[in-house]
Each structure stands twice: as structure tokens, then as C-alpha cells.
Amino acid sequence: MKLVTYESARLSRLGVVHGEFVVDVAAAYGSIGKGKIADAKLAVAADVLRKLGRPPADMIELLGLGERYRKALGVVVAHAGEAHKKGPKGLVTPLRTAKLRAPIAHPNKITCIGLNYADHAREGGQEPPPAPIFFLKSHNTICGPGDAIKLPPNSTQVDYEAEFAVIIGKRGKHIPESEAHKYIAGYTVLHDVSARDMQFGDKQWYRGKSCDTFAPTGPWIVTPDEVPDPNNLRISLTLNGETLQDSNTSNLIFKVPFLISYLSQSVTWEVGDVISTGTPPGVGFARKPPVFLKAGDTVSVTVEGIGTLTNPVAAA
């Protein structure tokens, strides 16, 4: 199931992708009504949704309702989408015209992993780390599909980084690696844009990684049932149509379950937290000559089985 946040009539709404359409979650609630439903599977799913009494307010609340709720929502949405493609206004929007936003507008934490592909570490002149290197990006970095990556006026070395990201769906601490999968709500694409002159000049990564719009995410969250093996997904990036990064998540040094467990020994994961797992080789600063983003560029990040996230680049 693909969960989206999208804009309609200038309001942020929750939706589920059903074929070539986005089905509005709130409208899907209305489609089940209050009466008895003949279809047994749909009746069970409708009961799960009715227990909440209202649609979830945002993506974090939706994810926090758990896997059983998401599966029930999928049943209701599929029924509503098929029955009402030409039905009530606002229930269904063609995917091609839907204005998608970042799936989670304000995650509690955007936790990123540095140097998590051995060949990326080496292209920057470093050896692969013996333990994960974590850093945070601030909330102001979040933007969505089609939003402009805005170049800060105090940087001339803004670089691209394609990344595969994990969304936490359950609060937890001291999580065994074998149980880590139970805390995953889904996966998305994240572009870890980086101002290298700030990053390297500061000798730490926060400022260079946390400029406004430096974490495009989306286009949606894909639930784990649609991603059989997150450790075997092709990941690539194109700049103005030219492929500059092309690898596979099988090359991650530290895999997703280990990352969730490792940091949970120190930090509590919260619903909606984002873990961005690192970028493969081919980044701009390591190229000869270097390649940095400039106004007018278009950059796309694709993760197999997840989707493609495309953003223009603009001056501040």
C-alpha cells in the first residue's frame, strides 16, 4: 500500500494510491457509512476503522494506529476506489494530477547514516566506519515531490545524495535486531542534499545538511508488505537526465534492522521518525571535475519498488 499526503483545496489530506488514483482517506470513511455491510471482509475492515470514530488527523497518527488498522484501511480504500471512481467529488483524484506533498511534514527525528556504502566512503578518501555514523537533519529541510531545492546564498557547493529511507511505525527502545522489523511502518525516498563547503568547513555536518529544503522526501510511504527485501533494491540518481549514482541497498554496510536496534539502545524511536540509510558512490564533490547543483537543474532519485522523487533546483 502506498500512503500519501496530498493537497486539495489548499488543505493537506491523507490518501492511499489505488491503481492510477488517489483515494482520500477521510472520504473513504464516509463511504462505509454506519449500516450493516454485506461483504464479510469489508464489514470486518469497516469495524476496525469505525472504532477510531474519525479519520486520522495526519500521517503520524495513521502510522501509529498500527498494521491491523493499515490493512483494514487498504480493504476499505480498495472497495471505495473501485466503486466510486466516478462517484462523490473529493473521494478519488487521478494520481497524475494529485499534488503530492512530503508524506510526513514534521517528523520528530530525521536520522541519517553517514558513509554507509563502502565505495562511497572510499571515494571521499575515507575507510568504511567500524560502527554507524549518525547525524540529524532539522525539520526545516523537509519538502515534497516537485518542490524546489533552494540553493542557499552562502554556499557554492550544494551536492546531491540519493537515499533509501525507513519510517518508524511504533515507539520503541532497546529493540533486539531480530524484532526490528516490527517497528517499520514503511519505506520512502529521501534526497540528502548537502552544502559541502559548510559541511567540510564546519568539521561537522549539521549546518551543511540542514539548510531549508535539503530533505525532499516521497513520493509516498510504501508499506513493508510490498517490499519483500529492503536489502536488495536498486537505488539511482539522475541529474538533468544523466545517471550519476547507481547502486543497490545490498551494498549497505549496516542494514536496516541493525540500524534500528543499534540506535535504540540509546535513543527512543517515535512513530513517524525517519531513518535515511546513506548514499552510494557517485556524489558530486568526489567527481573530477566536481559536479554541484545549480539553478535550473532537475534531479530525480529512484529506489526500486518504492518510486521516483523529482525536484527542480532554484536559487534562494
C-alpha positions in Angstrom: 0.0 0.0 0.0 1.2 3.5 -0.9 0.3 6.1 1.7 0.4 9.8 0.6 -0.1 13.2 1.9 -1.6 15.5 -0.8 -3.0 18.9 -1.2 -6.6 19.6 -2.1 -8.3 23.0 -2.0 -5.2 24.2 -0.2 -5.7 21.7 2.6 -3.4 18.8 3.5 -5.1 15.4 3.2 -4.3 11.8 3.6 -4.7 9.4 0.7 -3.9 5.9 -0.5 -2.8 5.1 -4.0 -5.2 2.7 -5.7 -4.1 2.0 -9.3 -4.0 5.3 -11.2 -5.9 7.1 -8.5 -5.5 8.6 -5.0 -8.4 7.7 -2.7 -9.0 10.2 0.0 -8.9 8.6 3.5 -11.5 10.8 5.1 -13.9 10.3 2.2 -13.3 6.6 2.3 -14.5 6.7 5.9 -17.7 8.3 4.6 -18.1 5.5 2.0 -18.6 2.8 4.7 -21.5 4.6 6.4 -23.0 3.3 9.6 -25.2 0.5 8.4 -24.6 -3.3 8.0 -22.2 -4.3 5.2 -22.9 -7.5 3.3 -19.4 -8.2 2.2 -17.8 -10.0 5.1 -14.2 -8.9 4.6 -15.3 -5.3 4.0 -17.5 -5.4 7.1 -14.6 -6.5 9.3 -12.3 -3.8 7.9 -15.1 -1.2 8.3 -15.4 -2.1 12.0 -11.7 -1.5 12.6 -12.0 1.9 11.1 -15.2 2.8 12.9 -13.5 2.1 16.3 -11.4 5.2 15.8 -14.5 7.1 15.1 -12.9 9.6 12.7 -10.2 9.7 10.1 -6.6 10.1 11.4 -5.5 13.7 11.5 -2.2 13.2 9.9 0.3 10.6 8.6 2.0 10.2 12.0 -1.4 9.3 13.6 -2.2 7.0 10.8 1.1 5.1 11.1 0.7 4.9 14.9 -2.6 3.1 14.6 -0.6 0.0 13.6 -0.5 -2.7 10.9 -4.0 -4.0 11.6 -5.5 -0.6 11.0 -3.5 -0.1 7.8 -4.6 -3.4 6.4 -8.2 -2.6 7.2 -7.8 0.8 5.6 -6.4 -0.9 2.5 -9.5 -3.0 2.2 -11.9 -0.1 2.6 -9.9 2.1 0.2 -9.8 -0.6 -2.5 -13.6 -1.0 -2.3 -14.2 2.7 -2.3 -11.8 3.3 -5.2 -13.4 0.7 -7.4 -17.0 1.7 -6.5 -16.6 5.4 -6.7 -14.1 6.3 -9.4 -16.8 8.4 -10.9 -18.6 8.9 -7.6 -18.6 11.7 -5.0 -16.3 14.7 -5.6 -13.2 14.5 -3.4 -13.2 10.7 -2.9 -10.9 9.9 -5.9 -8.2 12.0 -7.6 -6.2 10.9 -10.6 -2.7 10.2 -9.5 -1.2 12.2 -12.4 -3.0 15.3 -11.2 -2.7 14.9 -7.5 -0.5 17.5 -5.8 1.7 15.2 -3.6 3.4 16.6 -0.5 6.1 15.1 1.7 4.5 12.1 3.3 5.4 13.3 6.8 5.6 17.1 7.1 7.1 17.3 10.6 8.9 14.1 11.7 10.1 14.0 15.2 13.6 12.9 14.1 15.3 12.8 10.7 18.2 10.5 11.5 20.8 9.9 8.7 23.6 7.5 8.4 27.0 8.7 7.0 29.4 6.6 4.9 27.1 3.6 4.9 28.3 2.4 1.4 32.0 1.3 1.5 32.7 2.6 -2.1 31.2 6.0 -1.2 33.4 6.2 1.9 36.5 5.4 -0.2 35.6 7.9 -3.0 35.8 10.6 -0.3 39.2 9.3 0.9 37.9 7.5 4.0 37.8 3.9 5.1 34.4 2.4 5.9 33.5 3.1 9.5 33.6 0.2 12.1 30.2 1.4 13.6 27.4 3.5 12.1 27.9 7.3 11.9 24.6 9.1 12.8 23.7 12.7 12.2 20.4 14.7 12.3 18.8 16.9 9.7 16.4 19.6 11.1 12.7 19.7 10.3 13.0 22.8 8.0 14.7 20.5 5.4 11.6 18.6 4.6 9.9 19.3 1.2 7.9 17.1 -1.2 7.8 15.9 -4.8 8.1 18.8 -7.2 9.1 21.3 -4.6 12.2 23.3 -5.4 15.5 22.6 -3.7 16.6 26.1 -2.9 20.3 26.9 -3.1 21.4 28.9 0.0 23.2 32.2 -0.9 26.2 31.3 1.4 27.1 28.0 -0.4 28.6 27.3 -3.8 29.0 23.6 -3.4 25.5 22.1 -3.0 25.7 18.3 -3.6 23.2 15.5 -4.2 22.8 12.3 -2.3 20.2 9.6 -3.2 19.0 7.7 -0.2 16.6 4.9 0.8 14.7 5.8 4.0 12.8 3.9 6.6 9.7 5.2 8.5 9.2 4.1 12.1 5.7 3.0 13.0 6.0 2.0 16.6 7.5 3.6 19.7 10.4 1.6 21.0 13.7 1.4 22.8 16.3 -1.4 23.5 15.0 -3.2 20.4 16.6 -6.6 19.5 17.8 -6.7 16.0 15.5 -9.8 15.4 12.5 -7.7 16.4 13.4 -4.5 14.4 11.0 -5.3 11.5 8.0 -4.9 13.9 8.9 -1.2 14.2 8.9 -0.4 10.5 5.8 1.3 9.1 7.2 1.6 5.6 9.8 3.0 3.2 10.3 6.1 1.2 12.8 8.0 -0.9 14.9 10.8 0.7 17.3 13.2 -1.1 20.0 14.1 1.4 21.1 17.5 -0.2 24.3 18.7 1.3 26.3 22.0 1.2 29.8 20.6 1.1 31.6 23.9 1.8 29.6 24.2 5.1 29.9 20.5 5.9 33.6 20.3 5.5 34.4 23.8 6.7 32.5 23.3 9.9 34.2 20.0 10.6 30.7 18.6 11.5 27.6 18.0 9.4 24.6 19.8 10.9 24.6 23.1 9.2 25.6 21.8 5.8 22.9 19.2 5.9 20.1 21.3 7.4 19.5 24.2 5.0 15.9 24.8 4.1 14.5 22.2 1.5 17.6 19.9 1.9 15.5 16.8 2.6 13.0 16.2 -0.2 11.0 13.0 0.6 8.3 11.0 -1.1 6.5 10.5 -3.3 4.8 8.2 -0.7 5.3 5.7 2.0 5.3 2.1 0.8 4.2 -0.4 3.5 6.5 -3.4 4.2 4.2 -6.0 2.6 5.1 -4.5 -0.8 8.8 -4.6 -0.2 9.9 -8.2 0.3 13.6 -7.5 0.7 14.6 -3.9 1.6 18.3 -5.0 1.4 18.1 -5.7 -2.3 16.7 -2.6 -4.0 18.4 -0.7 -6.9 19.0 3.0 -6.0 19.9 5.6 -8.5 20.0 9.4 -9.1 19.8 11.3 -12.3 20.8 15.0 -12.8 19.2 16.6 -15.9 18.6 13.1 -17.2 22.2 11.8 -16.7 22.7 8.9 -14.3 25.3 9.9 -11.6 24.5 7.3 -8.9 23.6 3.7 -9.4 23.9 1.0 -6.8 21.9 -1.4 -4.6 20.8 -1.4 -1.0 22.5 -4.8 -0.8 25.7 -2.8 -0.6 24.8 -1.1 2.7 27.4 -1.7 5.3 24.9 -1.5 8.2 21.5 -2.9 7.3 18.1 -1.6 8.4 17.4 -4.0 11.3 20.9 -3.4 12.7 20.5 0.4 12.5 17.1 0.4 14.2 18.4 -1.8 17.0 21.8 -0.1 17.4 20.5 3.4 18.0 17.5 2.2 20.1 19.9 1.2 22.8 20.5 5.0 23.3 17.5 6.8 21.8 13.8 6.1 21.8 12.3 5.7 18.4 9.0 7.5 17.9 6.2 7.0 15.4 7.0 8.9 12.2 10.7 9.1 12.7 12.7 8.9 9.5 15.9 6.9 9.1 17.8 7.7 6.0 20.3 4.9 5.3 23.1 6.6 3.5 24.1 7.3 -0.1 26.0 5.2 -2.7 29.1 6.4 -4.7 28.9 9.0 -7.4 28.3 12.1 -5.4 29.3 15.5 -6.9 32.2 16.6 -4.7 34.2 13.4 -5.4 33.9 13.7 -9.2 36.7 15.2 -11.4 35.8 17.9 -12.0 33.3 18.2 -9.2 29.6 18.5 -10.1 27.3 20.7 -7.9 23.7 21.6 -8.2 22.8 24.9 -9.9 19.6 26.8 -10.5 17.6 25.3 -13.4 18.7 21.7 -12.7 16.3 18.8 -12.3 17.3 15.9 -10.0 15.5 12.6 -9.6 16.1 9.8 -7.1 14.7 6.4 -7.7 14.5 3.4 -5.3 13.3 0.1 -6.8 9.9 -0.9 -5.5 9.4 2.5 -3.8 9.2 5.1 -6.5 10.9 8.2 -8.1 11.3 11.6 -6.3 11.9 14.5 -8.7 12.7 18.1 -7.7 13.8 21.2 -9.5 16.7 23.3 -8.2 16.3 27.0 -7.7 18.2 30.0 -6.4 17.3 31.1 -2.8 
